[in-house]
Amino acid sequence: MNNMKLYVAGVLILMLVIPLSAENRCDRSTPEKFYKAFSWCCEDIEKGITAGELYDTASAKAIDDYEGAAAKSIQSFNTFMSKIKTGFNPRFREAGKNKFRVTISSDGISGGKTEITWKFSATSIMEDIKALLPGDVIFHDADCKDNICVSRVAIAGDKKKIRLVMTQSGYRIKLDEDDIKNFTTVTIVLNRLTLLFNTFSDKIDKGIINESNFSETMMTWKNEFDEMTK
């Protein structure tokens, strides 16, 4: 999980744009209709669509828990970054989205300096879906047995198999148990990181870190962060 670039294979469902009438656009009674209806879901994401409208109950819970933890961890990291910028501005240098550097030592004669780089990100599944373009996915066919279908789709030219399960509301995506466990594991880490960043921010507010101990404290904090995200 270096830099928390989170990847879960096969869980991003891309949209197949096929015109549907208003009365049947949410019909997911067959695998093909599921992908047809998905295009409407993408349009409605900003209106508050949830993972439960795309995934079965267990999968949706894992994704919702992850999404919430990801959002909170990013917010807490940005708060921490903002407090470092405000309290130790001469040492601070923004280096991109969710990334900054701080100077822990410098040589006034040579102009050289030693920096620590902080970088953190957590992918949003729903945001990735929202960014999809028409034609990214082409539905081919599906093999169904009982209430489970294995659908075959082409995603940007790459062939993939995606499991669907029949629910009371029609077909939904069903993640593998390993994928759900991965989401759960990452969610736990993200929640711990939120607490860690909040602790850092609290110590800045209380003046526990200052100019005299900045370098030592910053290296200690960075080691804690690296240990948690390795």
Beta strands, then each sheet from edge to edge (+ up, - down):
strand 1: 92-94
strand 2: 99-106
strand 3: 113-119
strand 4: 137-145
strand 5: 148-155
strand 6: 158-167
strand 7: 170-173
sheet 1: 1+ 2- 3+
sheet 2: 4+ 5- 6+ 7-
end
